[in-house]
Amino acid sequence: MGWLIFVGLALLVAGLLWRFGRLPKGGLELVGAVLFLAIAGYAWQGSPNLPGKPTPPPEAVKQPDSEFTIERQKMFSKVGGAADILRSADGLQAQGLNLYAIAIIKTGLEKAPNNADLWVGLGNALVIHDGGIMSPAAQLAFQRAEAISPDHPGPPFFMGLAYAQAGQLDRAESVWRALLDRAPADAPFRPELEQRLIELERMKQSMVR
């Protein structure tokens, strides 16, 4: 089948050039030689006898769960509209569809602009999309969440986490220590926060050696 299509196209081109090309003397012989070489090249490098097979689309590489996905279960509600939206964003980010994840969170914020969980989710999604960089937009999203819910440990915890992942260790330590200072003694997140501060200090010390 491939041969028939190729030869048919070659004859069509030759006919059009002969009819409308107004070739100079000897030009028709030159065109014939070129078409002959094209057919020879196709026979040499092509596979006209093989059936056509479209190239399958590349498989999407599933991304591992972010720390936000794992850690927010300890601080955020697991039910409700915001939880559903953040789970949907998780699924999109797992497929590498970071812009879609941002879009679905923004859509949720249009309906619930004072939801601190969604603002934290937006900040995290922006950090992921920017390759771990804390952009001004991401920082603003975390700050908006903290302003909406000052007693909620999620906004400062995940802001500090974003700073740490971006390599801004001093800022991460400042945010986390402020959260630890005002956290109740029996707060369930205190042990983990204290451990993260210890790890952060180790990282800082290893960088100066």
SVG drawing of the C-alpha trace seen along z (x, -y; Angstrom):
<svg xmlns="http://www.w3.org/2000/svg" viewBox="-19 -39 53 45">
<polyline fill="none" stroke="black" stroke-width="0.4" points="0.0,0.0 2.8,-2.4 4.4,-1.7 1.1,-2.6 0.7,-5.8 4.3,-6.9 4.3,-6.1 0.9,-7.7 2.1,-11.0 5.3,-10.9 3.3,-10.5 1.0,-13.3 3.9,-15.7 5.4,-14.8 2.2,-15.4 1.6,-18.8 5.1,-19.9 4.8,-18.8 1.4,-20.5 1.9,-23.8 5.6,-24.0 6.8,-25.4 10.0,-23.6 13.0,-24.6 14.4,-22.2 15.8,-19.2 13.9,-20.0 11.6,-17.1 14.5,-14.7 15.9,-16.4 12.6,-16.0 12.4,-12.4 15.8,-11.8 14.9,-13.5 11.8,-11.4 13.7,-8.2 16.2,-9.0 13.3,-9.7 11.8,-6.3 15.1,-4.6 15.7,-6.3 12.2,-5.3 12.9,-1.7 16.2,-1.7 15.2,-3.4 11.5,-3.0 9.4,-0.1 6.6,-0.1 5.6,3.6 4.9,3.0 1.4,2.0 1.0,-1.5 1.3,-1.8 0.7,-5.2 3.2,-6.2 1.5,-5.8 1.4,-8.9 4.1,-9.0 2.9,-7.7 2.5,-10.2 5.0,-9.7 3.2,-9.5 4.6,-11.9 5.1,-10.9 2.8,-12.4 4.0,-15.8 4.7,-16.4 1.7,-18.7 -0.5,-15.7 0.9,-13.6 1.1,-16.1 -2.1,-18.0 -4.1,-15.0 -2.9,-15.8 -4.0,-19.4 -6.8,-19.9 -10.3,-18.6 -10.6,-15.3 -14.2,-16.0 -16.0,-18.8 -15.7,-20.8 -12.1,-22.0 -10.9,-18.5 -12.5,-17.2 -10.9,-20.0 -7.4,-19.4 -7.7,-15.7 -8.6,-16.5 -5.6,-18.8 -3.4,-16.0 -4.6,-13.7 -3.8,-16.2 -0.3,-16.9 0.4,-13.2 0.0,-13.2 2.2,-16.3 -0.8,-18.5 0.2,-21.3 -1.6,-24.1 -4.8,-22.2 -4.3,-21.7 -3.8,-25.4 -6.9,-26.1 -9.2,-23.8 -8.1,-25.3 -8.6,-28.8 -12.1,-27.8 -12.8,-26.6 -11.5,-29.9 -14.0,-31.8 -16.8,-30.1 -15.1,-30.1 -12.6,-33.0 -12.1,-32.8 -11.1,-29.1 -7.7,-29.0 -7.1,-25.4 -7.6,-26.2 -5.2,-29.2 -2.6,-26.9 -3.3,-24.4 -2.9,-27.2 0.5,-28.2 1.7,-24.7 0.5,-24.1 2.3,-27.3 5.5,-26.1 5.3,-22.7 4.6,-24.3 7.6,-26.6 9.9,-23.7 10.2,-24.2 10.7,-28.0 8.7,-30.2 7.4,-32.8 5.8,-36.1 2.4,-34.6 2.9,-31.5 4.1,-33.5 1.0,-35.8 -1.3,-32.7 0.2,-31.4 0.0,-34.8 -3.6,-35.1 -4.4,-31.8 -2.7,-32.9 -4.6,-36.2 -7.9,-34.3 -7.2,-31.8 -4.4,-33.1 -4.8,-30.1 -4.7,-27.5 -1.3,-25.7 -1.5,-24.7 -0.6,-28.0 2.7,-28.7 3.6,-25.0 3.3,-24.6 4.8,-28.0 7.9,-26.9 7.9,-23.7 7.9,-25.5 10.7,-27.7 12.7,-24.7 12.1,-22.9 13.2,-26.1 16.5,-26.1 15.5,-29.2 16.4,-27.6 16.6,-30.7 13.1,-31.8 11.8,-28.3 13.3,-28.3 11.8,-31.7 8.3,-30.7 8.4,-27.3 9.9,-28.7 7.2,-31.4 4.6,-28.6 6.2,-26.5 6.3,-29.4 2.6,-30.0 1.5,-26.4 -0.2,-24.8 2.0,-22.3 -0.4,-19.5 -0.7,-20.4 -0.5,-17.2 1.8,-18.7 4.4,-19.9 6.6,-16.8 6.9,-16.7 7.5,-20.4 10.3,-20.1 11.8,-17.3 11.7,-19.3 13.5,-22.2 16.2,-19.8 16.6,-18.5 16.7,-22.0 19.5,-22.9 21.5,-19.9 21.0,-20.9 22.3,-24.4 25.3,-23.1 26.2,-20.7 26.1,-23.6 28.7,-25.6 31.2,-22.8"/>
</svg>
